[in-house]
Amino acid sequence: MGNGPGCKQQTKAEQDMSIRPWRDVIRRKSRQIMVGTVPVGGDAPISVQTMTNTLTSDAAATIRQVHAASEAGADIVRVSCPDEASTAAMPEICREAGVPVVADIHFHYKRALEAADAGAACLRINPGNIGSSERVKEVVRAAKANGCSMRIGVNAGSLEKHLLEKYAEPCPEALVESALEHAKLLEDNDFFDFKISVKASDVFLAVAAYHGLADACDYPLHLGITEAGGLTGGTVKSSIGIGSLLWAGIGDTVRVSLSADPVEEVKVGFEILKSLGLRHRGVRIVSCPSCARQAFPVIKTVETLEERLAHIHTPMSLSIIGCVVNGPGEARETDIGLTGGGNGNHMVYLSGVTDHKIDDDKLVDHIVELVEAKAAELDAEAANSGEDIKAAS
């Protein structure tokens, strides 16, 4: 598929995820909203979000962090707006961000009004915790006037008192009921440009709540396992929770919540999507864990390649295997492959076919050059066909 006359040529990374029906993810049908220039829901690509951890009032520091997240691939970035100093910095942040900015609002409805006027693309808010129905109306009016969408963000750690009394504890039914109550407040004000999240730090609770919400409405869903933990533990929890939901076709935008640099959240988010074939951005590296048979230092080689190939956005696959047990088989399935050989002579595969040998000297430099050349070739082909391979990723 993709190789016949008149067909667009696909990289092996794309073929990997497109020609096998048992890989198909059938996405839940949802309505589409806009977060600035980024479509969320419908048939739009699943977007990746993160959140800054700087003081928003420090516009320069916040902008630097937004730019770093954007360079890593973030489609949308959220910033907290707890006080007037934060919303006062929002015009500069939104102007310089380069990606849509979501204002995170809790309790103080005036912060939402200020953020909307300042250029926020979206307001993260719980309509029920900002006070009276008149305040909700004011926020809706500000959102409409400024072209803002909203996210209703329900969290198991801050459920409403009446729901805790009704259900005795946070449970999937309580999270879904909370979300629908908040949604009705916006619907009653003729506002429908919103997405919903029902997050919990417990994977089972969050996944069950999202399944319930997916069945109860057609609004786009923002996925996340909240307070997931540090880089390693949080990555595992988020991958299980978010990954299982995406595999079931649920989810339109994701945020991996880690006690780590926001850039790491973006990287993990993309790796989850790439693993499921839902986004194709950058180099997908297939590598072995290494053992006594390795003919070169696999772990160090992969670490170095991940760092040096981070600038490549073009979708492609690269296999780095230390010996000939699985190396040739993996190389046949990737755009570029390296298999360790004896006496420091390693086999390089191009498009699944043995091409040439290389010794240990400048091994990493050679692979980087091959990947960069392949990326340039694919980008040129896409440009000639009128497509933007990077934008499509």
N, C-alpha and C positions, 0 to 999 in steps of 0.2 A: 504494500500500500504506500502511495506517495512516490513511487519510483517509475511508474508507467509514463507513456507519452502524454505530455500536456499536464502532468501532475506536478504540484509544487514539491521540490525536494525537501525531505525532512531529515533532521539530524537523528542519530540513533537515540538521543535523549527524548526526542519527541515521539519517535516510532515506538519506543519502549512503552509509552503510556497511552498510545492511541490505537493500536491495532489488535489488542487483545481484549475481547469483551468482558472477561472476568476481572479486568482492571477498572471497568466503567464505574464512575460514581454518578448516580442519578440525583441531581440537586433538587431539593424542595423548591416548589414554585413560590416565589414571594414577589410582592410589589417592589418597585425600585424608587429610591430617593437619591438626592444628590447631597454630598458633603463637599461643598465648594465645587471643584471641577471633577471630583471622584464619584462615579456612580456606585451605589451600594444596593445590592439586591437584584432581582430579575436575572438577566443573563450576564451581568457584569462580572469580571474576574473577582475572586475573593480578595479583598484588600487586607493589608497588614498595617496594624497600628502600633504605636507605643506611646509612652507618656514621659514628659520631662520630669526630672527631680530637682531642678534648680529652683531658687526663689523666682517666681514669675516676675516679681518687681525688678529683678536684675535682668533687664531686657537683653543685654549683650550676652550674658552667660546662657540665657534660655535660647536665644537665636543660634548660638554655637551648637548647643545640644540638638536643636531641631535640625540643623544642617547635617550634623553627623548621622542622625537617624535617617534623614532623607537619602544621604549618600549610600547608606546600607540597604536602602530599598523601601523605607517606610512610605506608605501612600498617604497616611493621615497621622498627625501628631496631636496629642491632647496635653493641655497645660492646666494646672490648678489655678482657680481664681478665688482665693479665700477672703480677699480684702480689696479695698479701693486702690491700694498701691499696685496690686496685680493687674486689675483691669485698666489702670492708667498706663501700664506698659504694653497692653494688648495691641494698640494701633501699630506700634513699631514692630512688634513680634509678628503680627499677621502680615504686615507689608513686606517684611524681609524673609519670612519663613520659606517660601517657595513651594510649600505643600499646604493643604487645608489644615487649619488649626481648630481644635475642639476646645471649648472652654468648659472646665469641670466646675460645676456649681453645686453647692450644698447649702440649704436653708435660706440663704440671703438672696431673695428674688431680685434685689437691685443690682447685684453683681451680674445676673443674667441679662438685665436690660443694658448695663454698661458694656458687657462683652459683645452683645449683639451689635450695638452701635459702633464698637471698636473694630469690627471686621471679622469676628469669629465665624467660621463656616458652619459650626454646629454647637449646640448647647447640650452638655450632659447634665441631666437634671431629673429629679423625681418630683413631678408636679404636686404630689401629696405632702411634701415636707417643706414647701415654701410658704405655707400659710393659707389665706383665704382664696375662694374661687375668683375674686377680683384680681388678686395677684397673679393667678394662673393666666387670666385673660390678658393682663399687661405683658406678661412674658410672651404669650402667643402673638400679641400685636407686634411686639418688638422683633420676634423671629420672622414674621411675615414681612414686615417692613424692610428687613435687612437680608431677606433670602436665606435665613438660617434653617437648617434642619435641626432635629433634636435626637438625643438618645435617652430613653428611659432606662436608668440603671438600677436594677433591683439587686440587693446583696443580702445573703443569708445572715450576715452579721449586723444588719440594721433594719430588720423587718419591723413593720408597724406593730404597735402594742396590741391592737385588736386581733391581728392575725396570730400573734404568739399566744394570746389567750384562747383563741379558737382552736389552734392546732397543737398547743402545748410546747412545741419546739419548731425550729426551722425544718421544713419538709418540702418536697417538690410541689405539692398542692398549694402551700402557702406562698412560695415564690411566684408561681404562675398567677395566683389570685391577686397578689400585689401588683404584678406587671399589668394585668388586665384592668385593675382599678385605676392605675395611673394612666393607662391608654385611654380609658373612657373620659378622663378629665380633658385630655387634648381633643378627642373626638367631639366632645360636647361643645368645644370652641372651634369646630370646623377646621381642625389642624390634623393632618395625616402624614406629614413628612417626617416620620420618626422611625427609628430602629429601637430594638429592645434587647436588653441583656438580663439574664437571671444567674448571677455568679455566686459561687460558693467555693470555699477552700477545700471542701470534701468533694472528691471526684464523682463519687456515686450520686451525691445530692445534686450537683450541678448538671450532670449528664441527664438524670431523670427529669429535672426541671426543664431543661431545654427541649427534651422530647415532648413533654406536656405542652409547652408553649408553642412548639412547631405545629402541633395538632390543633391548637386553639385559635390561631390567627395566621394571617399571611404577611405580617410585617417582616421586614428584613431583621435578621438576628445577628447581634454582635456577640461573638464567643469569647469566653475566657474562664480560666480557673483562677479565682482571685487569691491573693496572698499565697501563691504557690510555693514560695520558698526561694532558696539560693539558686545559683546557676545550674548545678547538677540536679538536685532534688526537684527544683521547680520546672526544669526542662522535662524531666521524666513525667511528673504529674500532668503538666500541660499537654505533653504529647499524647498521653493516654486519653485524657478528657477531650481536648479539642480534636485530636485525631479521630477518635471513635465517632464523634458527632459529624465531622466532615465526611467520614467514610459512609455514614448513614445519609448523607446528602443535606445535612442541616448546617447552616451557617453561611453568612454573607460577608463578614469581616471579622478579623481576629486580633486579639491582643494577648500576648504571652506576658503574664505578670511575674517578674523576677526581682529578687533583691540583688540587682546587678545593673550594670550600665545599660541604658535603654537600647543601645546598639545591639547588645546581646539578645534582647527581646525580639528585635527585628530579624536577626539571623535565625533564631529558633523558629519564629513564625514562618519564615520562608522555607526552612528545611522541612517543617511539617507539611506544608502545601506541596513542595516538590516531591516528597516521598509518596504522596497520594496522586501525583500527576495533575494537581489543580492549578499550579503555577509553574512556569518554566523560566527561571531566571538564574543566570550564572552557571558555573560549572558544577555538575553533580559528580562527586568523586566516589568511586567504588574502590574500597581498599581493604586489605586483609588485616587482621589484628597482629600479624607477624608471629613467627615461631623460629625454632632452630634451623629451619630450612631456608630462611630468608637470605637472599643473596645481596641485599643492600639494606640499610637501616630504614625500614618501611615507616615506622612511626614518625621519626624525625623528618623524613621526606614528605610525608603527607602534611604534617604541621607547617612546614615551610611552603608547600604548594598552596595550601588554604590561604595563607597570608599573602603570597605573591600573586594569586589569581583572584583576589577579592574584587579587583577592579573590572573583571570581565562580567558583563551582564548578559551576554549572548548565551542562550541555552545550548548546552552540549554536555557530553558525558566523558569521564576520564577514569580509567581503571589503573590502579597502582597495586600490583600483586607481587609478593616477594619471591615466589617460586613457580615452578611449572605445573604444580598439582592442579590449581584452579585458574592460574594466570591466562592460558590461551583461551579457555572458555569464556572468562569474563571479558577479555579483550575483544572477542568476536562481537560482543554486544554493546561496545562503547565506541565513541568517535575516535578516541585516542587511547591506546593501552600500553602499559609497560609491565613486562614480566621478567622477574629476576632470573639470570642464567649463571652458569658456572664460570669461574675464572674472571669475574667482573664484567662479562659480556651479557648484556641484557637486551631482550627483544622488544622492539617498538612496533606497535600495530597502528595502522591508520585505516579508519573505516572498517575495522574488523579483520584486516588482512595484514599478514606479516610484511613489514616494509624494510626495516634495517636494524642493525645492532648498535648499541652504544655502551661505552665502558663507564666506570664509576666517575671519571673526571667530568665535571660540569653536567652531571646527570639532571639536576633540577633545572639549571639554566636551559637545557635542551628541551625539556618538557614544557617549560613556560613559553619558549619561543614557538613550539608547535601549537600550543593552545591559542596563543595570541594570533598566529597566522590563520588558524582555523576560524577564529572569531571574526577576523577581518574578511575572510572569504564568505562566511555566512552573512555578514552584514552587507557586503557588496551585492550578493545574490538577492537579498531582501530588498535593497535599495533599487536594484534593476527591475524587480517585479512590482515595485510601488508599495511594498509593505515595510512596516517599521518593526523589526524583530524585537527590539528592546521595548518598545511601547506595548507590544502584544504580550510581553512576558508578565 
